[in-house]
Amino acid sequence: GDDSKGYFIQPTIIPTEDPEPITMKEEIFGPVITIYVYDNANYEKTLELINNTSAYALTGSIFAADRRALLTATNELRNAAGNVYYNEKCTGAVVGQQLFGGGPTSGTNDKAESISIFY
């Protein structure tokens, strides 16, 4: 970071071996991403961890070649995001073009154009 004039954070990638670091629990408004590699053998446990890690629930992406894995994730993560993308990047909704709304602590606000139902 640089606070000599305002406050600036370089785009930052944080690799971690801890599945619950603060950077995966709190909302961060900056170019920061935390990467944790989940164990494929514990898929359902991983979904539970994702569902319970943060109080925020704006946008999520699910990447999988196996249709069963997509359906399982959809069912288990039903309340984990207001917008869900399948096998696509999650850049967030474009206001005026896509539905937008969050869940739990994120809630909905003036950006919500209508009820977001994806399931």
N, C-alpha and C positions, 0 to 999 in steps of 0.2 A: 504494500500500500504506500501511497504518497499523500501526505497531508500538508505539503508546503503551500498549495493553493487549492482550497476546497478539499475534497477527499477522493482519491482515485484508487481503484483496485485493478491490477492487471488481470486479464482472463486467467483463471486458476483452475487446475485439475488437482483434486486431493484424492490420491489412492489410499484406501484404508483396509485393514484386516478386521476392523471392528464393525459389525453390522448395525450399530446404533450410535454413531458419532453425532455430536451436536449439529454438524452441518447437514445431516440427513433428517434432523428433527425440527429445525427452526426454518422459518422463511428467510431467505437471503436475497436481497435485491441487488444483484451484481452478477458479473460473469464468473460464477463459481459453480463447479460441479464436483460432487463426491462420488467416487466409483468404488463399489464393493462387489467382488465376484462371488455370487451365490453358488452353493453346492447343488448341482443338478439332482443329486440323489434325495435332496430334502425339499422338493418343489412345493408341496403343500405347506410345510413349515415356513418356507421362504415367503409364501403368499400371506400367511398369518403375520409374519414379521413386518412385511410391507404395510399391511392393513392397520397395524397398531403402532407404527414408529412415530408418526407425526399427527398433530391435530389439524393440519392443513390438507386441503384436498382440491386443488385446482385442476391440473391437467396431468394425464399419464399416458404412456405408450406401452403396449404389450407386443413384444416381438416373439413369434413362434412359428415354426413350420408345421407343427402338430396341431390339428384342429381341436383335439381333446384338451391340449394344454391351454389354448385360447379360451375355450368354454369354461374350463376350471378357473382360470384367472378371472374371467368375466364374473362368474358367480361369487368367488371369494373376495374380489375387490370391488364389489358393487357400490360401496360407499367411499371408496378410496380416492375418487376423483370426480370432478364435475364434468370434465371432457375426457373421453378415452379414445385413443387412436390405436388401430390395429395394424401392425407391420408398417408403420409410418412414423416419421419424426414427430415429436410433439412441440410445435412451435407456439402453441396457444391458439386461441380462437381469434379470428379476424372480426372485429366489431362491425356489425352491419351485414356480415356475410355468413357467420356461423353462430350457432347457439353458444352462449357462454354462461357459466355459473359454477360456483364451487360447492363444496360440501363442508361438513363440520365447521371448524373455526373459520374457514375461508368464506363460507356463506355465499350469498349472492348480493349484488349491489346494482348500481346504475348501469353496469355493463350487461346485465342479464336481460336478454331480449325476449325470452319466453322460457317456459319450463324445459329444462334439459333432461330428456329421457333417452337413455341409450341402451336400456336392457329390456 
